Amino acid sequence: MKNNHIQALTNNFEAHANKTPDGVEFWLARDLQHLLDYTKWDNFQSVISKAKTACEMSGEEIFNHFADVGKTIQMPKGAEKEIPDLMLTRYACYLVAQNGDPRKEKIAFAQRYFATQTRRAELIEQQMLEFERVQARNKLKATEKELSQVIFEQTGSNQNFAVIRSKGDTALFGKTTQQMKNKWGVINKPLADFMPTILLKAKDFATEITIFNAKENKMKTESQISKEHITNNQTVRKTLLSRGIVPENLKPEEDISKIERKLISEDKKSLKNPDKL
């Protein structure tokens, strides 16, 4: 996500912020609904309900962060109608975003935005990039788990899954998994934990294709699926090379587990003793 896009999202969220007479920042739920791309109020209310439960479980009083208010809207022919709304503190907004789908760009942004006390777009951008990488790693784990299950269901065994995955690495990097670990200085950790986001997504894409074709073509042997996986990784590699990206020449990034711990720690610090209405 580019900095100018981050800045545009930041400006949009800030433009909808309000303040109580005591200076406590809050957002109206009806505004937040649209900021998070929810089209139906009823659907958004179910997310708010989950957020209230999370608020209570965190030891905070719900009424300190979710305050019922009315909102007047214009109707046809000059009529007016009052509809229910809520005042949401920054903490409440964070909890609402946490209960949304982080694969949606605006929800993923909101999770970082409302967890961050500072308004510097650069800091939000850095956290968004780290968050995106964590998401990509978790997505790859889930996809590889699905592939392992597909192999088991269609061949009766997945004992060679690690070998098949390693062959995919060799096809993508032009080097074996161990050779890449040696190059990146990775010891006793999965190679993927140090991959840049672009490579995590590349591996995930190749694996998704393998899953699709294995199912579609009803592959019954590990050798068939292995060959398919190698072909898909080779194809993804060619695409990367055609765009000037040489997988084995990219630099490793920080251990993903450290990034996850850092993001969790920053969230806890930012959300400690949240402002109340």
C-alpha positions in Angstrom: 0.0 0.0 0.0 1.6 3.2 -1.2 2.2 6.2 1.1 -0.2 8.5 -0.8 -3.0 5.9 -0.5 -2.2 5.5 3.2 -2.4 9.3 3.6 -5.8 9.4 1.8 -7.2 6.8 4.1 -5.8 8.5 7.1 -7.3 11.8 6.1 -10.7 10.2 5.4 -10.8 8.6 8.9 -9.6 11.7 10.6 -12.2 13.8 8.8 -14.9 11.8 10.5 -13.5 12.1 14.0 -15.4 14.2 16.5 -14.6 15.4 20.1 -16.7 15.6 23.2 -16.6 18.8 25.2 -14.1 17.1 27.4 -11.8 16.5 24.4 -12.4 12.7 24.0 -12.1 11.6 20.4 -15.1 9.6 19.0 -16.6 8.4 15.7 -20.2 7.9 14.9 -21.1 4.3 14.1 -23.0 5.2 11.0 -19.9 7.0 9.7 -17.7 4.1 10.6 -20.0 1.7 8.9 -19.3 3.4 5.6 -15.6 3.9 6.3 -15.3 0.1 6.7 -17.4 -0.6 3.6 -20.4 -2.1 5.3 -23.4 -1.6 3.1 -26.1 -2.7 5.6 -26.6 -1.3 9.1 -28.0 -4.6 10.3 -24.8 -6.5 9.3 -22.7 -3.8 10.9 -24.7 -4.0 14.2 -23.7 -7.7 14.5 -20.0 -6.6 14.4 -20.6 -3.9 17.0 -22.3 -6.5 19.2 -19.1 -8.7 19.0 -17.0 -5.6 19.8 -19.0 -4.9 22.9 -18.5 -8.4 24.1 -14.7 -8.0 23.5 -14.8 -4.7 25.4 -16.5 -6.3 28.4 -14.0 -9.2 28.4 -11.1 -6.8 28.4 -12.3 -5.3 31.7 -13.7 -2.1 30.3 -17.2 -0.8 30.9 -19.2 -1.0 27.6 -21.0 2.3 28.3 -17.6 4.1 28.5 -16.9 3.3 24.9 -20.3 2.7 23.2 -22.8 5.4 23.8 -26.3 5.3 22.2 -27.3 8.5 20.4 -29.9 9.6 17.9 -29.1 10.9 14.4 -31.5 13.0 12.3 -31.5 12.3 8.6 -33.3 14.1 5.8 -36.3 12.3 4.2 -38.1 13.1 0.9 -40.2 16.3 0.8 -38.3 17.9 3.6 -39.3 15.4 6.3 -36.8 14.4 8.9 -36.3 11.0 10.7 -34.3 10.1 13.7 -32.3 6.9 13.5 -30.3 5.1 16.2 -26.5 5.7 16.2 -23.6 5.2 18.6 -20.7 7.3 19.7 -17.6 5.1 19.6 -14.3 5.9 21.2 -11.0 5.1 19.5 -10.8 1.9 21.5 -14.4 0.9 20.5 -13.5 1.6 16.8 -10.5 -0.6 17.2 -12.6 -3.5 18.6 -15.1 -3.1 15.8 -12.3 -3.3 13.2 -10.8 -6.3 15.0 -14.1 -8.1 14.5 -14.1 -7.4 10.7 -12.5 -9.2 7.9 -8.8 -8.1 7.8 -8.5 -9.2 4.1 -10.6 -6.1 3.3 -8.2 -3.2 2.8 -10.1 -0.6 4.8 -10.7 -2.9 7.8 -7.0 -3.9 7.8 -6.1 -0.2 7.7 -8.6 0.6 10.5 -7.1 -2.1 12.8 -3.8 -0.3 12.6 -5.2 3.2 12.5 -7.2 2.9 15.7 -4.5 1.0 17.5 -2.0 3.8 16.8 -2.0 6.8 19.0 0.2 8.9 16.7 -1.2 10.3 13.5 2.0 10.1 11.5 1.1 8.4 8.2 4.6 7.0 7.9 4.2 5.0 11.1 0.8 3.7 10.0 2.3 2.7 6.7 5.1 0.8 8.3 2.7 -1.1 10.5 0.4 -1.8 7.6 3.3 -3.3 5.6 4.3 -5.4 8.6 0.7 -6.4 9.1 0.3 -7.3 5.4 3.4 -9.6 5.6 2.1 -11.3 8.7 -1.2 -11.9 6.9 0.6 -13.3 3.9 2.6 -15.7 6.0 -0.6 -16.9 7.8 -2.4 -17.3 4.5 0.5 -19.4 3.1 0.4 -21.6 6.2 -3.4 -22.2 5.7 -2.9 -22.9 1.9 -0.1 -25.4 2.6 -2.2 -27.1 5.2 -5.0 -27.4 2.7 -2.6 -28.8 0.1 -1.5 -31.4 2.6 -5.1 -32.3 3.3 -5.8 -32.6 -0.5 -2.8 -34.9 -1.0 -4.0 -37.1 1.9 -7.6 -37.3 0.6 -6.7 -38.0 -3.0 -3.6 -40.3 -2.5 -4.2 -41.8 0.9 -1.0 -40.4 2.3 0.8 -37.1 2.8 4.0 -38.3 4.4 6.0 -36.8 1.6 4.3 -33.4 1.8 7.5 -31.7 3.1 9.4 -33.1 0.1 6.8 -31.8 -2.3 6.9 -28.3 -0.6 10.7 -28.3 -0.8 10.6 -29.2 -4.5 8.3 -26.1 -4.9 11.0 -24.0 -3.2 13.7 -25.3 -5.6 11.5 -24.5 -8.6 10.8 -21.0 -7.3 14.3 -20.0 -6.2 16.5 -22.2 -8.5 18.1 -23.3 -5.2 17.1 -25.9 -2.6 15.4 -24.9 0.6 18.6 -25.6 2.5 20.7 -23.6 0.1 18.4 -20.6 0.6 18.5 -21.1 4.4 22.3 -21.0 4.2 22.2 -17.9 2.0 19.8 -16.1 4.4 21.4 -17.4 7.6 18.2 -19.2 8.7 18.7 -21.8 11.4 16.0 -24.2 12.8 13.2 -22.0 11.4 11.0 -22.3 8.3 12.4 -20.4 5.3 9.0 -18.8 4.7 9.3 -17.0 8.1 12.0 -14.8 6.5 10.5 -14.2 3.1 9.5 -10.8 1.8 5.7 -10.3 1.3 6.1 -10.7 -2.5 7.6 -14.2 -2.2 5.0 -15.3 0.4 2.3 -14.3 -2.0 4.1 -15.9 -4.9 4.4 -19.2 -3.1 0.8 -19.0 -2.0 -0.4 -18.4 -5.5 1.6 -21.4 -6.9 0.2 -23.6 -4.1 -3.4 -22.4 -4.7 -3.0 -23.4 -8.4 -1.7 -26.8 -7.3 -4.7 -27.4 -5.1 -7.1 -26.3 -7.8 -5.6 -28.6 -10.5 -5.1 -31.5 -8.2 -8.8 -31.4 -7.4 -10.0 -30.5 -10.9 -7.9 -33.3 -12.6 -8.5 -35.8 -9.7 -4.8 -36.5 -9.3 -4.4 -39.8 -7.4 -0.6 -40.0 -6.9 1.9 -37.9 -5.0 4.2 -37.9 -8.1 1.4 -36.2 -10.1 0.8 -33.6 -7.5 4.5 -33.0 -7.0 5.0 -32.5 -10.7 2.1 -30.1 -10.8 3.5 -28.1 -7.9 7.0 -27.9 -9.5 5.4 -26.6 -12.7 3.4 -24.0 -11.0 6.3 -22.7 -9.0 8.4 -22.6 -12.2 5.7 -20.6 -13.9 5.5 -18.1 -11.0 9.3 -17.8 -11.1 9.2 -16.9 -14.8 6.6 -14.3 -14.1 8.7 -12.7 -11.4 11.8 -12.8 -13.5 10.0 -11.2 -16.4 9.2 -8.3 -14.1 12.8 -8.0 -12.9 12.3 -9.8 -9.6 14.9 -12.5 -8.9 13.6 -14.5 -5.9 17.0 -15.9 -4.7 18.5 -12.4 -4.9 16.0 -10.7 -2.6 17.1 -10.0 0.9 15.5 -11.9 3.9 13.3 -9.9 6.2 13.0 -10.0 10.0 11.7 -13.2 11.5 7.9 -13.1 11.1 7.4 -14.3 14.7 9.2 -11.2 16.0 7.1 -9.0 13.8 3.9 -10.6 15.2 5.1 -10.1 18.8 6.0 -6.5 18.0 2.6 -5.7 16.5 0.8 -7.2 19.5 3.0 -5.4 21.9 2.4 -2.0 20.1 -1.3 -2.6 20.1 -1.3 -3.3 23.9 0.7 -0.2 24.6 -1.5 2.0 22.4 -4.7 0.6 23.8 -3.7 0.7 27.5 -6.0 2.9 29.5 -8.1 4.0 26.5 -10.0 7.3 26.6 -13.6 7.0 27.8 -16.7 8.9 26.9 
